[in-house]
Amino acid sequence: MTQTKAAENTATPDKKVKINGQPKPGRAISDPKEVAQLVMMRIDHVNSQKDELTIAVKALADTAKQLVSVYAKQQAQITQLSKKVAELEKAKK
């Protein structure tokens, strides 16, 4: 019975049942190649998430720069309009 269990643990990668890219829960991994493959898969997953996060942060920074630029222009226009209103009110009196 222990020999059958050991044979299951050293199964080839294509015969494994995987859930979300990982061996099925509760199954011990004893094959070094399988451990290395699992570690590399997790590293690749983290790297891809990191890349997606980098893209999202860059897009957010670009949007923030655009918002700051538009806000500055609007503030300048508001200042000009308030000066014109003040001049017009002085001219009326």
C-alpha positions as CSV (number, residue, x, y, z in Angstrom):
1,M,0.0,0.0,0.0
2,T,2.9,2.4,0.7
3,Q,4.4,1.6,-2.7
4,T,1.2,2.7,-4.4
5,K,1.3,6.0,-2.5
6,A,4.9,6.6,-3.4
7,A,4.2,5.9,-7.1
8,E,1.4,8.5,-7.0
9,N,3.7,11.2,-5.7
10,T,6.2,10.7,-8.5
11,A,3.6,11.0,-11.3
12,T,4.7,12.7,-14.5
13,P,3.5,16.3,-14.8
14,D,0.9,15.6,-17.5
15,K,-0.8,13.0,-15.4
16,K,-1.4,15.4,-12.4
17,V,-4.7,16.9,-11.6
18,K,-4.3,20.6,-11.1
19,I,-6.6,23.2,-9.7
20,N,-5.7,26.8,-10.6
21,G,-2.3,25.7,-11.8
22,Q,-1.5,23.9,-8.5
23,P,-1.5,20.2,-7.6
24,K,-4.8,19.1,-6.0
25,P,-5.0,20.0,-2.3
26,G,-3.8,17.5,0.2
27,R,-1.3,15.9,-2.1
28,A,2.3,15.8,-1.0
29,I,4.9,16.8,-3.6
30,S,8.1,14.8,-3.3
31,D,9.5,15.0,-6.9
32,P,12.1,17.9,-7.0
33,K,11.2,18.6,-10.6
34,E,7.6,19.0,-9.6
35,V,8.5,21.3,-6.8
36,A,10.7,23.4,-9.1
37,Q,7.9,23.6,-11.7
38,L,5.5,24.7,-9.0
39,V,7.9,27.4,-7.7
40,M,8.5,28.7,-11.2
41,M,4.8,28.8,-12.0
42,R,4.2,30.9,-8.8
43,I,7.1,33.2,-9.7
44,D,5.7,33.7,-13.2
45,H,2.3,34.4,-11.7
46,V,3.7,37.0,-9.3
47,N,5.7,38.6,-12.1
48,S,2.7,38.8,-14.4
49,Q,0.7,40.4,-11.5
50,K,3.5,42.8,-10.9
51,D,3.6,43.8,-14.6
52,E,-0.2,44.4,-14.5
53,L,0.2,46.5,-11.4
54,T,3.0,48.5,-13.0
55,I,0.8,49.3,-16.0
56,A,-2.1,50.3,-13.8
57,V,0.1,52.6,-11.7
58,K,1.6,54.3,-14.8
59,A,-1.9,54.8,-16.2
60,L,-3.1,56.3,-12.9
61,A,-0.1,58.6,-12.8
62,D,-0.8,59.8,-16.3
63,T,-4.4,60.5,-15.4
64,A,-3.3,62.4,-12.3
65,K,-0.9,64.5,-14.3
66,Q,-3.7,65.3,-16.8
67,L,-6.1,66.2,-13.9
68,V,-3.5,68.5,-12.3
69,S,-2.8,70.3,-15.6
70,V,-6.5,70.8,-16.3
71,Y,-7.1,72.0,-12.7
72,A,-4.2,74.5,-13.0
73,K,-5.7,75.9,-16.2
74,Q,-9.1,76.2,-14.6
75,Q,-7.7,78.0,-11.6
76,A,-5.9,80.5,-13.9
77,Q,-9.2,81.1,-15.8
78,I,-11.1,81.6,-12.6
79,T,-8.5,84.1,-11.4
80,Q,-8.8,86.0,-14.7
81,L,-12.6,86.0,-14.6
82,S,-12.7,87.3,-11.0
83,K,-10.3,90.1,-12.0
84,K,-12.6,91.0,-14.9
85,V,-15.7,90.9,-12.7
86,A,-13.9,93.2,-10.2
87,E,-13.0,95.7,-13.0
88,L,-16.6,95.7,-14.3
89,E,-18.0,96.3,-10.9
90,K,-15.6,99.3,-10.4
91,A,-16.5,100.6,-13.9
92,K,-20.3,100.5,-13.0
93,K,-19.8,102.7,-9.9
